[in-house]
């Protein structure tokens, strides 16, 4: 690999991470975020303000975590080229939400890398274009305010990031849909996906009972 194509590196960048196995990822793609949250014991809820930029967007993949300086998106650019196909960028912006950290060009770069999506605790821009672009973006909203690129500012890639009281680690299973985003710890990913699959089957059976005339009061013994 030529120097121009080398993966970004540095003291705060981890290039190698563990990820959920392929079978777990494939099964998780069919599961709602809320079901995974409930099946795991009501775990992993990312801030409710983070929503899909377009309602049809869905993400499922291993987390590549990014802790970015506020108002600066240089570390997001770097993370695009640290991440591997299918990975989901999970970005903390140091509490500075109201900047357009991501837009059409970065979506094009991430799509070219075959990444699985973006979850950012901040805003993005080019909302109408992103909706048609096809690369799934989950954000707090839209903001046109431009970001800087401070080469002296410290950021981190693939280190733990804290969203409210939730810690997300590199390699955690990230699933997002219209309801929001859940982060399932890597060590529990296979177990929680199995539990969620069983929960989906149970809920489908309950819906059939209700359609047949039973009441939720009796179904759940309330």
C-alpha positions, 0 to 999 in steps of 0.5 A, a space after each residue: 500500500 502506498 503512503 498516500 493510501 495508508 490508513 490514518 494512524 497515530 497515538 489516539 487511533 486504533 486500527 484493529 478492533 473485534 467485531 460481531 460474527 457474520 451470522 450475528 450481523 445477518 440476524 440483527 439486520 432483520 431486528 428492530 432497534 427497540 426489540 434488541 433494547 428490550 431483549 437485552 434487558 433494556 440496554 443500549 439506548 442512544 440519545 433520543 434526539 438522534 434520528 434518521 435523516 430520512 425515515 427509510 434509513 436503517 443501520 446495522 453494523 459494528 461501531 467505529 467510535 469517534 470522539 471529535 473536537 467540537 465544531 471540527 470534522 477532521 477526525 470524521 474524515 480520518 475515521 472514514 478511512 480507518 473503518 472497514 466495509 459494513 462498519 458504522 461510524 458512531 461520533 461524539 462531538 464534545 457537546 457542540 451539536 449545532 454544526 454541520 459535521 457531515 454532508 454530501 461529500 463525506 457521504 460519497 466518501 463513506 459510500 465508496 468505502 462501503 461503510 454501514 452508516 453514520 450515527 452522530 450526536 450532532 447535526 449534519 447538512 445537505 439534508 435533502 441530498 442525503 435523503 436521496 443519496 442512500 447512505 444512512 445518516 442518523 443525527 440530531 438534526 440539520 445545521 448549516 454552520 460550517 466546521 473547522 479542521 484543526 490539525 492540532 486538536 486531539 481526537 480519538 478513533 476506536 476508543 470508548 465514547 460516552 453518550 449521556 450515561 451510555 458507553 459505546 465501545 469499538 466493535 459494539 453492535 449498532 442498530 438504528 431505525 425510525 425509532 432510534 439507535 441501540 448499541 449492544 455490547 460486543 460481548 453480548 451481541 450474539 446472545 441479545 440477537 438470539 433473545 431478540 429473534 425469539 421475542 419477535 416470534 413471541 410478539 407475532 404470536 400475541 398479535 395473532 391472538 389479539 386479532 382473533 379477539 383476545 384482549 391485552 389485559 388477558 394476554 399479559 395477565 394484567 
